Amino acid sequence: MSRSALSACIFDAYGTLFDVYAVAARAEALAPGHGADLARVWRAKQIEYTWLASLMTSPGYARPDFAAVTAMALDYAIAALVLPIEADARASLAREYERLAPYADARATLERLAPRPRWILSNGTRAMLDPLVTGARLGDVLDGVISVDDAGVYKPSPRVYALAVDRLRLAPEAIAFVSANAWDAAGAQAFGFTAIWINRAEAPVERHAPPPAYTVGSLAEVADIVTSR
């Protein structure tokens, strides 16, 4: 493997810097005994809908943005689990995506990576991501946020990853792309990034694409890799 320098770092947001399963606490308050299951089904269907929306986009089907996808996936999860959560409570739960907790090692990792550019590249809309970054007080350790809306398609489309190359004006291999989503890391590696997969669940590597350049267990290990290159 090449040991060339990694000049910038791009981070996925949901599940990587921010804990998507933090919504389970609010879900549990609304549906006692079902919070964890609701968070799990919601997240799985949310990701599935982004893939389907990308494939289906056509003159007859407009790609819904991530806020709409998130709401639709929540509706599905509530129906699948047959939970009595009314419309106002659903809307309140969907807004939890604007208040997700960052992982405990997120800030320290971003600080260690300075002065390299540190950006978010996410499926989320700017209207979702900006308050998330502000609320987590990470704005001072990030250089910017890029939404897939600028490409009109969701990850793992190469058009999304190209947004970062165009913004940073760097070769893909000089960019460390960090994601805790295995399919996202696979897509980034296939695009040409130096992908770092945060495998917190110790899951098997995906089989449909080249493996990520690195597999780690935490954000802190990302900084170890990047600063050693």
TISE-731876 format. One line per field, with one value per residue: residue number from 1; x negated, y negated, z of N, C-alpha, C in turn. Coordinates in Angstrom, 2 decimals, decimal comma, m for minus. Atoms other than C-alpha are relative to their C-alpha. Example, Ala and Ser with C-alpha at 12.3 -4.5 7.8 and 13.67 -1.06 7.14 Angstrom:
REM residues 2
num <- (1:2) $
n.px <- (m0,89:0,82) $
n.py <- (1,19:1,19) $
n.pz <- (0,00:m0,06) $
ca.px <- (m12,30:m13,67) $
ca.py <- (4,50:1,06) $
ca.pz <- (7,80:7,14) $
c.px <- (m0,90:0,77) $
c.py <- (m1,20:m1,09) $
c.pz <- (0,00:0,73) $
REM end
This chain:
REM residues 229
num <- (1:2:3:4:5:6:7:8:9:10:11:12:13:14:15:16:17:18:19:20:21:22:23:24:25:26:27:28:29:30:31:32:33:34:35:36:37:38:39:40:41:42:43:44:45:46:47:48:49:50:51:52:53:54:55:56:57:58:59:60:61:62:63:64:65:66:67:68:69:70:71:72:73:74:75:76:77:78:79:80:81:82:83:84:85:86:87:88:89:90:91:92:93:94:95:96:97:98:99:100:101:102:103:104:105:106:107:108:109:110:111:112:113:114:115:116:117:118:119:120:121:122:123:124:125:126:127:128:129:130:131:132:133:134:135:136:137:138:139:140:141:142:143:144:145:146:147:148:149:150:151:152:153:154:155:156:157:158:159:160:161:162:163:164:165:166:167:168:169:170:171:172:173:174:175:176:177:178:179:180:181:182:183:184:185:186:187:188:189:190:191:192:193:194:195:196:197:198:199:200:201:202:203:204:205:206:207:208:209:210:211:212:213:214:215:216:217:218:219:220:221:222:223:224:225:226:227:228:229) $
n.px <- (m0,84:0,74:0,08:m0,05:m0,68:m1,44:0,02:m1,29:m0,87:m1,42:m0,75:m1,43:m0,57:m0,91:0,59:1,47:0,24:m1,19:m0,59:m1,39:m0,82:m0,35:m1,45:m0,69:m0,49:m1,26:m0,94:m0,41:m0,94:m1,27:m0,48:0,77:0,30:0,22:0,88:1,16:m0,47:m0,44:1,20:0,67:m0,78:m0,01:1,28:0,15:m0,90:0,50:1,08:m0,58:m0,73:0,94:0,44:m1,13:m0,26:1,03:m0,27:m1,29:m0,11:m0,33:m0,99:m1,23:0,24:0,97:0,71:m0,30:1,21:0,23:m1,01:m1,20:0,33:0,02:m1,38:m0,65:0,55:m0,58:m1,37:0,05:0,42:m1,12:m1,02:0,52:0,01:m1,38:0,13:m1,00:0,66:m0,80:0,72:0,84:1,13:0,87:0,75:0,98:1,04:0,79:0,90:1,16:1,14:0,69:0,58:0,76:1,22:1,24:0,74:0,83:1,34:m0,09:0,68:1,44:0,52:0,04:1,07:1,31:0,22:0,41:m0,69:m0,60:m1,42:m0,89:m1,31:m1,07:m0,70:m1,11:m1,31:m0,91:m0,14:0,68:m0,92:0,14:1,38:0,54:m0,32:0,63:1,38:m0,03:m0,43:1,07:1,15:1,13:0,24:1,35:0,98:m0,34:0,21:m1,17:m0,98:m0,48:m1,18:m0,22:m0,96:0,76:0,16:m1,30:m0,06:0,52:1,10:1,40:0,26:1,28:m0,23:0,06:1,39:0,68:m0,19:1,12:1,19:m0,15:0,11:1,33:1,00:1,02:m0,22:m0,77:0,81:0,57:m1,09:m0,50:m1,46:m0,28:m1,41:m0,33:m0,91:0,85:m0,31:0,54:1,45:0,25:m0,19:1,08:1,22:m0,15:0,16:1,41:0,43:0,59:m1,14:0,20:m1,29:m0,10:m0,82:m0,28:m0,76:0,81:m0,72:0,87:0,20:m0,90:0,58:m0,34:0,88:1,30:m0,04:0,59:1,44:0,21:m1,15:0,33:m1,14:m0,42:0,47:1,35:0,97:0,11:1,05:1,29:0,36:0,23:1,18:1,22:0,27) $
n.py <- (1,19:1,25:0,73:1,42:0,78:0,27:1,46:0,49:m1,03:0,16:m0,85:m0,21:0,55:m0,86:m1,28:0,11:1,03:0,14:m1,30:m0,06:m0,79:0,84:0,23:m1,08:0,47:0,70:m1,01:m0,80:0,79:0,01:m1,38:m0,78:m1,37:m0,14:1,07:m0,50:m0,59:1,08:0,66:m0,90:m0,13:1,33:0,25:m0,92:0,41:1,30:m0,25:m0,68:0,96:0,83:m0,79:m0,11:1,31:0,25:m0,86:0,29:1,38:0,04:1,05:m0,31:m0,19:0,96:m0,51:0,71:0,32:m0,90:0,25:m0,75:m1,42:m0,32:m0,03:m1,18:m1,19:m0,06:m0,46:m1,44:m0,72:0,01:m0,93:m1,38:m0,45:0,21:0,83:1,08:1,31:0,92:0,85:1,00:m0,72:m0,42:1,17:0,28:m1,03:0,26:1,14:m0,46:m0,03:1,28:0,10:m1,21:0,18:m0,45:m1,01:0,63:0,30:0,77:1,28:m0,19:m0,50:1,11:0,91:m0,60:m0,02:1,33:1,00:m0,56:0,30:m1,00:0,30:m1,00:m0,28:m0,75:m0,09:0,97:1,34:1,02:0,40:m0,99:m0,13:1,20:0,04:m1,15:0,38:1,09:m0,51:m0,83:0,90:m0,50:0,90:0,55:m1,04:m0,44:1,05:0,18:m1,07:m0,21:m0,86:m0,70:0,76:0,69:m0,95:m0,49:m1,45:m0,40:m0,95:0,08:0,43:0,70:1,43:0,60:0,05:0,99:1,34:0,29:0,22:1,32:1,05:0,04:0,03:m0,98:m1,32:m0,80:m0,80:0,89:0,32:m1,06:0,04:m0,73:m0,34:m1,18:m0,79:m0,85:0,24:1,32:m0,18:m0,76:0,91:0,98:m0,68:m0,26:1,28:0,34:0,55:m0,88:m0,16:m0,52:m0,49:m0,16:m1,21:m0,09:m1,22:m1,15:m0,68:m0,45:0,97:m0,18:m0,87:0,43:1,10:m0,14:0,33:1,30:m0,02:m0,24:m0,28:0,34:m0,14:1,27:1,22:0,32:m0,72:0,71:1,01:m0,70:m0,37:1,16:0,77:m0,79:m0,07) $
n.pz <- (0,00:0,06:m1,26:0,27:m1,05:0,07:m0,11:m0,48:m0,55:0,22:m0,93:m0,01:m1,22:m0,75:m0,38:m0,02:m1,01:m0,85:m0,34:0,45:m0,92:m1,14:0,06:m0,71:m1,30:0,25:0,49:m1,15:m0,77:0,72:0,15:m0,98:0,36:1,44:0,48:0,74:1,26:0,87:0,53:0,94:1,24:0,60:0,67:1,13:1,08:0,47:0,95:1,16:0,82:0,78:1,16:0,92:0,59:1,01:1,15:0,59:0,47:1,42:0,21:m0,72:m1,43:m0,53:m1,18:m1,24:m0,75:m1,12:m1,02:0,41:m0,13:m1,43:m0,47:0,59:m0,65:m1,35:0,15:0,28:m1,20:m0,95:0,51:m0,05:m1,39:m0,49:m1,19:m0,04:m0,09:0,80:0,96:m0,67:m0,60:1,11:0,44:m1,05:0,07:1,20:m0,27:m0,75:0,91:m0,09:m1,35:m0,29:m0,78:0,64:m0,74:m1,02:0,50:1,25:m0,05:m0,15:1,28:0,94:m0,44:0,32:1,44:0,46:0,82:1,21:0,16:m0,57:0,54:0,00:1,25:m0,58:0,65:m0,59:0,57:m0,81:m1,06:m1,06:m0,46:m0,63:m1,43:m0,66:m0,28:m0,97:m1,29:m0,56:m0,19:0,80:1,11:m0,02:0,37:1,35:0,99:0,82:0,15:1,37:0,07:1,27:0,80:1,06:1,11:0,40:m0,15:m1,30:m0,07:0,40:1,38:0,19:0,15:m1,33:m0,44:0,84:m0,58:m0,90:0,85:0,63:m1,01:m0,60:1,06:m0,33:0,56:m0,95:m0,91:m1,03:m0,92:m0,88:m0,13:m1,23:m0,19:m0,78:0,82:0,83:1,42:0,33:0,10:1,23:1,11:0,00:0,44:1,43:0,68:0,02:m1,28:m1,00:m0,90:m1,35:m0,50:m1,44:m0,16:m1,43:m0,29:0,39:1,08:1,09:1,06:1,15:1,03:1,35:0,41:m0,64:m1,43:m0,33:m0,23:m1,42:m0,83:m1,39:m0,91:m0,60:0,64:m0,48:0,82:1,27:m0,16:m0,05:1,38:0,87:m0,43:0,21:1,42) $
ca.px <- (0,00:m1,23:m2,42:m1,81:m0,51:3,16:3,77:7,41:10,11:13,73:16,20:19,59:21,95:24,67:23,28:19,70:19,39:22,92:24,65:27,83:28,96:29,10:32,71:33,51:33,88:36,57:38,19:38,28:40,07:42,74:42,98:41,74:40,05:39,61:37,10:34,09:36,07:37,64:34,23:32,84:35,68:35,85:32,17:32,18:35,18:33,73:30,59:32,59:34,77:31,71:30,53:33,99:34,46:31,15:32,10:35,63:34,93:36,41:38,76:41,59:39,96:38,28:35,61:36,85:34,31:32,93:35,41:38,27:36,54:36,02:39,69:40,87:38,54:39,84:43,43:42,51:40,77:43,74:46,11:43,87:43,67:47,37:46,65:49,27:47,21:49,30:48,34:47,04:44,87:43,57:42,55:40,81:38,96:37,87:36,36:34,04:31,86:31,02:29,88:27,88:25,06:21,53:19,39:17,24:14,00:15,27:13,97:10,55:10,09:10,97:8,62:5,72:6,20:5,59:4,28:5,53:8,89:11,70:15,05:18,36:19,82:23,29:26,62:28,21:29,52:27,74:30,87:30,34:26,56:25,86:27,84:26,39:22,83:23,69:25,49:22,56:20,15:17,97:18,06:14,64:12,97:14,59:13,78:17,11:20,10:21,04:24,50:25,31:28,01:25,28:25,02:28,71:28,11:27,27:24,13:22,55:22,85:19,43:21,01:21,30:17,68:16,58:18,03:15,21:12,52:13,88:14,09:10,65:8,85:6,92:6,43:8,84:6,05:4,77:8,12:8,95:12,64:13,99:17,27:18,78:21,14:19,55:21,33:20,17:16,55:16,75:18,11:15,46:12,65:14,01:14,09:10,41:10,37:8,23:11,19:11,13:14,00:14,92:16,21:17,62:19,84:17,02:19,04:17,62:16,23:18,52:17,99:19,28:16,44:12,77:12,14:11,35:7,71:8,03:10,46:10,49:12,72:12,97:12,56:9,45:7,68:8,42:6,21:3,44:3,50:3,74:1,07:m1,36:m1,20) $
ca.py <- (0,00:m3,49:m5,51:m8,88:m11,66:m12,04:m15,74:m16,06:m14,16:m13,74:m12,37:m10,83:m12,35:m9,88:m6,92:m8,16:m11,49:m11,38:m8,47:m7,70:m5,28:m8,10:m8,47:m5,25:m7,13:m9,43:m6,49:m4,54:m7,40:m7,36:m3,57:m1,89:1,41:0,69:m2,16:m0,15:1,80:m1,38:m3,06:0,01:0,46:m3,29:m3,52:m0,43:m1,65:m5,18:m3,87:m1,55:m4,44:m6,51:m3,68:m3,20:m6,92:m7,14:m4,23:m5,45:m9,12:m9,91:m12,38:m10,60:m10,37:m13,25:m12,23:m13,08:m14,87:m13,26:m14,97:m13,45:m10,07:m10,15:m10,92:m8,19:m5,63:m6,55:m6,10:m2,67:m1,64:m2,69:m0,77:2,31:2,46:1,52:m1,30:m3,87:m7,02:m9,95:m12,55:m15,22:m12,69:m11,38:m14,88:m15,43:m12,13:m12,96:m16,22:m14,17:m13,92:m17,59:m16,86:m13,64:m13,26:m13,19:m10,21:m10,87:m10,85:m13,02:m16,38:m15,17:m13,32:m16,37:m18,52:m16,10:m16,17:m19,91:m21,66:m19,23:m20,22:m18,38:m18,25:m16,43:m14,79:m13,55:m12,37:m14,98:m18,34:m21,49:m22,36:m19,14:m19,17:m22,78:m22,74:m19,31:m20,60:m23,77:m21,91:m19,54:m22,51:m21,03:m23,99:m25,23:m21,89:m21,41:m23,34:m22,82:m20,65:m19,20:m17,75:m15,16:m17,58:m19,33:m16,16:m15,28:m11,68:m9,75:m7,89:m5,64:m7,30:m8,37:m11,75:m12,37:m11,51:m13,72:m16,71:m16,43:m16,13:m19,20:m21,19:m20,26:m20,07:m17,01:m13,59:m11,05:m8,93:m11,96:m12,20:m10,04:m9,21:m8,09:m6,24:m3,82:m2,59:0,38:m0,29:m3,93:m2,98:m0,46:m3,08:m5,57:m3,04:m2,08:m5,77:m6,09:m7,60:m6,15:m4,78:m4,21:m2,10:m2,47:1,01:0,49:3,57:5,88:6,75:8,70:6,70:6,13:8,54:6,51:3,97:3,54:3,52:0,21:m0,72:m0,61:0,86:m0,53:m0,41:m4,08:m7,63:m8,02:m5,40:m7,45:m10,24:m7,72:m6,56:m9,95:m11,65:m8,77:m9,14) $
ca.pz <- (0,00:m0,83:2,12:0,50:2,76:3,50:2,97:4,02:5,87:4,85:7,40:7,03:9,59:10,57:12,46:12,11:13,93:15,35:17,06:15,12:17,79:20,33:19,14:21,02:24,32:22,93:21,12:24,37:26,10:23,39:23,08:26,26:25,59:21,89:21,71:20,56:17,97:16,62:16,27:14,49:11,99:11,36:10,51:8,28:6,29:6,07:4,37:2,12:0,97:m0,03:m2,28:m3,78:m4,33:m6,19:m8,44:m9,07:m9,80:m13,19:m14,88:m13,10:m9,68:m7,86:m5,37:m1,86:0,32:3,46:5,77:3,77:3,62:7,38:8,01:5,61:7,21:10,66:9,49:8,12:11,35:13,48:11,22:11,09:14,87:15,28:17,71:18,83:18,14:16,93:14,31:16,71:18,52:15,20:14,14:17,47:17,11:13,55:14,84:17,03:13,92:14,46:18,03:17,71:20,20:18,80:19,69:22,72:20,71:17,85:18,99:20,11:16,82:14,74:16,83:16,29:12,53:12,26:10,20:7,54:6,08:7,87:6,09:6,42:3,31:4,17:2,83:5,08:3,94:5,06:7,05:9,02:9,24:10,17:13,46:14,22:13,95:15,87:18,63:19,08:19,15:16,42:14,07:15,16:14,37:10,97:7,81:6,10:5,28:1,90:1,28:m1,38:m2,50:m4,51:m6,63:m6,71:m5,68:m2,52:m1,51:m2,64:m6,06:m7,37:m8,15:m4,43:m3,66:m6,56:m4,69:m2,15:m4,83:m6,59:m3,37:m2,03:m5,38:m4,28:m5,83:m4,31:m2,84:m0,89:0,91:3,92:3,79:7,15:7,62:10,08:7,36:5,60:2,29:2,37:3,05:0,21:m2,16:m1,15:m1,64:m5,06:m5,99:m5,15:m1,69:1,09:3,01:6,75:8,03:11,69:12,43:15,91:15,65:14,47:11,37:8,42:5,52:2,53:m0,37:m3,33:m3,52:m2,65:1,10:2,77:3,08:6,86:9,35:12,90:15,95:16,86:15,64:17,78:15,67:12,55:13,85:14,56:10,92:9,28:11,38:10,78:6,99) $
c.px <- (m0,88:0,01:m0,02:0,84:1,49:0,19:1,28:0,83:1,46:0,73:1,45:0,53:0,74:m0,59:m1,50:m0,43:1,13:0,70:1,48:0,89:0,27:1,49:0,75:0,56:1,33:1,07:0,54:1,02:1,38:0,62:m0,79:m0,15:m0,35:m1,02:m1,16:0,42:0,44:m1,19:m0,68:0,74:0,02:m1,28:m0,18:0,86:m0,43:m1,10:0,54:0,71:m0,94:m0,47:1,12:0,28:m1,01:0,27:1,26:0,12:0,13:0,97:1,31:m0,16:m1,09:m0,64:0,39:m1,29:m0,05:0,98:1,27:m0,23:0,05:1,41:0,73:m0,48:0,53:1,44:0,05:m0,32:1,12:1,08:m0,46:0,04:1,36:m0,01:0,99:m0,66:0,71:m0,88:m0,93:m1,23:m0,96:m0,86:m1,08:m1,15:m0,89:m0,99:m1,19:m1,24:m0,74:m0,72:m0,81:m1,27:m1,21:m0,62:m1,02:m1,37:0,02:m0,82:m1,51:m0,63:m0,12:m1,09:m1,37:m0,32:m0,37:m1,51:0,57:1,46:0,86:1,43:0,97:0,54:1,13:1,22:0,96:0,09:m0,78:0,90:0,01:m1,39:m0,51:0,38:m0,60:m1,43:m0,06:0,36:m1,06:m1,27:m1,25:m0,36:m1,42:m1,07:0,36:m0,17:1,21:0,84:0,45:1,18:0,08:0,98:m0,70:m0,23:1,34:0,17:m0,61:m1,28:0,56:m0,23:m1,35:0,18:m0,04:m1,45:m0,80:0,19:m1,18:m1,28:0,05:m0,19:m1,43:m1,12:m1,22:0,32:0,75:m0,86:m0,66:1,03:0,37:1,50:0,38:1,50:0,13:1,00:m0,81:0,22:m0,57:m1,52:m0,36:0,13:m1,11:m1,31:0,06:m0,18:m1,46:m0,52:m0,81:1,04:m0,42:1,37:m0,08:0,98:0,27:0,70:m0,76:0,73:m0,97:m0,10:0,97:m0,72:0,15:m0,97:m1,36:0,08:m0,58:m1,49:m0,32:1,33:m0,40:1,26:0,53:m0,52:m1,43:m1,07:m0,17:m1,13:m1,37:m0,49:m0,39:m1,26:m1,29:m0,41:m0,77) $
c.py <- (m1,25:m0,67:m1,50:m0,70:m0,08:m1,48:m0,59:1,17:m0,37:1,00:0,12:m0,55:1,05:1,38:m0,04:m1,04:m0,07:1,35:0,02:0,77:m0,74:m0,31:1,05:m0,47:m0,72:0,98:0,84:m0,75:m0,01:1,39:0,90:1,46:0,21:m1,00:0,49:0,60:m1,08:m0,72:0,86:0,09:m1,33:m0,24:0,90:m0,43:m1,36:0,19:0,67:m1,00:m0,93:0,75:0,09:m1,32:m0,32:0,80:m0,41:m1,40:m0,05:m1,15:0,23:0,17:m0,96:0,57:m0,79:m0,33:0,84:m0,23:0,77:1,50:0,43:0,11:1,23:1,28:0,14:0,49:1,51:0,77:0,07:0,98:1,45:0,57:m0,19:m0,79:m1,17:m1,38:m0,95:m0,98:m1,00:0,65:0,48:m1,17:m0,36:1,01:m0,21:m1,13:0,39:0,09:m1,33:m0,16:1,23:m0,32:0,40:1,12:m0,68:m0,41:m0,87:m1,28:0,16:0,48:m1,13:m1,00:0,54:m0,06:m1,36:0,00:0,56:m0,44:1,17:m0,40:1,15:0,12:0,97:0,05:m1,08:m1,30:m0,98:m0,45:0,99:m0,02:m1,21:m0,11:1,17:m0,34:m1,09:0,50:0,84:m0,80:0,54:m0,95:m0,53:1,02:0,66:m1,18:m0,22:1,26:0,05:0,97:0,67:m0,74:m0,74:0,90:0,55:1,50:0,34:0,84:1,42:m0,36:m0,68:m1,50:m0,72:m0,14:m1,03:m1,42:m0,39:m0,26:m1,38:m1,13:m0,16:m0,11:0,87:1,30:0,86:0,76:m0,83:m0,39:1,23:m0,16:0,93:0,25:1,23:0,89:0,80:m0,26:m1,33:0,07:0,76:m0,89:m1,01:0,62:0,27:m1,27:m0,40:m0,67:1,03:0,15:0,61:0,35:0,15:1,13:0,23:1,30:1,28:0,86:0,52:m1,06:0,29:0,78:m0,55:m1,04:0,20:m0,37:m1,37:0,14:0,34:0,32:m0,22:0,15:m1,29:m1,18:m0,33:0,69:m0,62:m1,02:0,65:0,31:m1,22:m0,75:0,78:0,06:m1,23) $
c.pz <- (0,00:1,35:m0,23:1,05:m0,26:0,34:0,54:0,49:m0,25:0,90:m0,41:1,33:0,82:0,24:0,12:1,03:1,02:0,16:m0,40:0,96:1,31:0,02:0,81:1,34:m0,15:m0,48:1,16:0,85:m0,65:m0,12:0,93:m0,41:m1,46:m0,56:m0,85:m1,34:m0,98:m0,62:m1,06:m1,32:m0,74:m0,79:m1,23:m1,18:m0,57:m1,05:m1,26:m0,91:m0,78:m1,24:m1,03:m0,70:m1,09:m1,26:m0,75:m0,60:m1,52:m0,22:0,76:1,49:0,46:1,26:1,24:0,74:1,28:1,14:m0,32:0,13:1,46:0,56:m0,54:0,67:1,41:m0,07:m0,24:1,28:1,03:m0,44:0,12:1,40:0,68:1,31:m0,04:0,21:m0,95:m0,78:0,68:0,61:m1,07:m0,46:1,00:m0,06:m1,22:0,22:0,85:m0,89:m0,07:1,33:0,37:0,78:m0,82:0,81:0,90:m0,50:m1,25:0,06:0,09:m1,29:m1,01:0,37:m0,41:m1,49:m0,57:m0,24:m1,30:m0,11:0,50:m0,40:0,28:m1,41:0,35:m0,90:0,50:m0,78:0,87:1,15:1,16:0,61:0,76:1,48:0,78:0,39:1,06:1,40:0,69:0,26:m0,69:m1,14:m0,07:m0,36:m1,33:m0,95:m0,90:m0,07:m1,44:0,07:m1,36:m0,89:m1,14:m1,21:m0,48:0,07:1,36:m0,15:m0,10:m1,46:m0,11:m0,16:1,34:0,46:m0,81:0,53:0,88:m0,79:m0,63:1,00:0,51:m1,03:0,33:m0,74:1,02:1,01:1,10:1,05:0,81:0,13:1,13:0,14:0,86:m0,73:m1,01:m1,49:m0,49:m0,15:m1,27:m1,23:m0,13:m0,48:m1,50:m0,82:m0,12:1,25:0,79:1,09:1,33:0,56:1,51:0,27:1,49:0,37:m0,32:m1,04:m1,05:m1,09:m1,14:m1,10:m1,42:m0,57:0,65:1,48:0,25:0,26:1,46:0,67:1,45:0,85:0,57:m0,81:0,42:m0,84:m1,39:0,07:0,05:m1,41:m0,81:0,39:m0,17:m1,46:m0,48) $
REM end
